[in-house]
Amino acid sequence: MLKSPPTAELFKKAVGVNKGSDIPYRNKIGTVNREQLSEIATIKMRDMNAIDEEGAMAQIEGTARNMGITIQK
């Protein structure tokens, strides 16, 4: 069974950048909306230990913050 792509790669593709921010809490590289976050969570769901999609989205939001990506609510 193959694993899904890394979460960081999915975020880079969604935002359209080549790499994450060098200083993630100061330099923001892009924004994703809740729909894009949901799509990424759906792709990653089988590889995660989350009970539901909301739990997976909460875990994935941490990756976005560490990359310098803002989540639009």
C-alpha positions as CSV (number, residue, x, y, z in Angstrom):
1,M,0.0,0.0,0.0
2,L,1.4,3.4,-1.0
3,K,1.3,6.3,1.3
4,S,-0.1,9.7,0.3
5,P,2.2,12.6,-0.5
6,P,3.7,14.6,2.4
7,T,1.5,17.3,3.7
8,A,4.1,19.9,3.1
9,E,4.1,19.0,-0.6
10,L,0.3,19.3,-0.8
11,F,0.4,22.7,0.8
12,K,3.2,23.9,-1.5
13,K,1.1,22.8,-4.5
14,A,-2.0,24.5,-3.2
15,V,-0.2,27.8,-2.5
16,G,2.0,27.6,-5.6
17,V,5.4,28.0,-4.0
18,N,8.6,26.0,-4.1
19,K,9.4,26.0,-0.4
20,G,8.1,27.0,3.0
21,S,8.9,30.2,4.8
22,D,12.3,30.7,6.3
23,I,10.7,32.4,9.3
24,P,7.2,31.0,9.4
25,Y,5.7,33.2,12.1
26,R,6.9,36.4,10.5
27,N,7.1,35.8,6.8
28,K,3.9,34.4,5.3
29,I,4.1,32.7,2.0
30,G,0.5,32.3,1.2
31,T,-3.1,31.5,2.2
32,V,-5.3,28.5,1.9
33,N,-9.0,28.4,2.6
34,R,-11.0,25.9,4.6
35,E,-12.1,24.0,1.4
36,Q,-8.4,23.5,0.4
37,L,-7.6,22.4,3.9
38,S,-10.5,19.9,3.8
39,E,-9.2,18.5,0.5
40,I,-5.7,18.0,1.9
41,A,-7.2,16.4,5.0
42,T,-9.2,14.0,2.9
43,I,-6.1,12.9,1.0
44,K,-4.1,12.5,4.2
45,M,-6.9,10.9,6.3
46,R,-5.9,7.2,5.6
47,D,-2.3,7.9,6.8
48,M,-3.3,9.8,10.0
49,N,-4.6,8.7,13.3
50,A,-7.5,11.2,13.3
51,I,-11.0,10.0,14.1
52,D,-12.8,12.3,11.7
53,E,-12.0,15.0,9.1
54,E,-12.2,17.8,11.6
55,G,-9.4,16.2,13.7
56,A,-7.3,15.7,10.6
57,M,-7.8,19.3,9.6
58,A,-6.7,20.4,13.1
59,Q,-3.5,18.4,12.8
60,I,-2.8,19.6,9.3
61,E,-3.3,23.3,10.3
62,G,-0.1,22.9,12.5
63,T,1.9,22.0,9.4
64,A,0.5,25.0,7.5
65,R,1.5,27.3,10.4
66,N,5.0,25.9,10.5
67,M,5.4,26.5,6.8
68,G,4.3,30.1,7.0
69,I,0.8,29.5,5.4
70,T,-2.2,31.4,6.8
71,I,-5.5,29.5,7.1
72,Q,-8.5,31.7,6.0
73,K,-11.4,31.0,8.2
